[in-house]
Amino acid sequence: TQLLEQSPQFLSIQEGENLTVYCNSSSVFSSLQWYRQEPGEGPVLLVTVVTGGEVKKLKRLTFQFGDARKDSSLHITAAQPGDTGLYLCAGALSSGGGADGLTFGKGTHLIIQP
Amino acid sequence: NAGVMQNPRHLVRRRGQEARLRCSPMKGHSHVYWYRQLPEEGLKFMVYLQKENIIDESGMPKERFSAEFPKEGPSILRIQQVVRGDSAAYFCASSETRNTEAFFGQGTRLTVV
């Protein structure tokens, strides 16, 4: 069974601080997706990383895929209250962006206090 | 272009009743995926369907659960004889092809009392 471990489980920081959350597995994935989910809503795809060592930036968010394609990190610079939410990583067996058989981590609950 | 529409948003069923969850994919999307999110657990894949066909049902419980995606109309996830352990949020996602971005709906929160 493929498992994705996300850490930390909970993180509460002040507005303006930087943070990094992690997604680790003992399995190799063809691609890894990061989602953000707000209470009462469905997950929203932020990015898909495919190549080992790949780095993608989305405004203040930086996503990195490990060289061995087993782990990933999300770094947020100068966090804003609007960044509050549940951040999920999901490993895919295919390199595309589909949602077939994704393995999700339990997520990191992030709270940014004004 | 409306997003993925799921209804109902909230569903309460007594033990032993049937639950029917509906998912209308985005326009132009013919691939549908169902996931279940239990309290304090991550999203778990259940089933992947493409119009009229079940492509991957490796995550579906062997009993009481079934899914369909007819030629016309929404995809349906059906749970027969519900038990308390079925209480969860059920999410549907759709994509244009198997390898393009999938969009999730807002989910149906099922409560079994």
Interface residues (C-beta under 8 A of the other chain):
Chain A: L4 Y35 G40 E41 G42 P43 V44 L45 T48 L88 A90 S94 S95 G96 G97 G98 A99 D100 G101 L102 T103 F104 G105 K106 G107
Chain B: V4 H31 Y33 Y35 E40 E41 G42 L43 K44 F45 Y48 I55 D56 S58 G59 F91 A93 S95 T97 R98 N99 T100 E101 A102 F103 F104 G105 Q106 G107
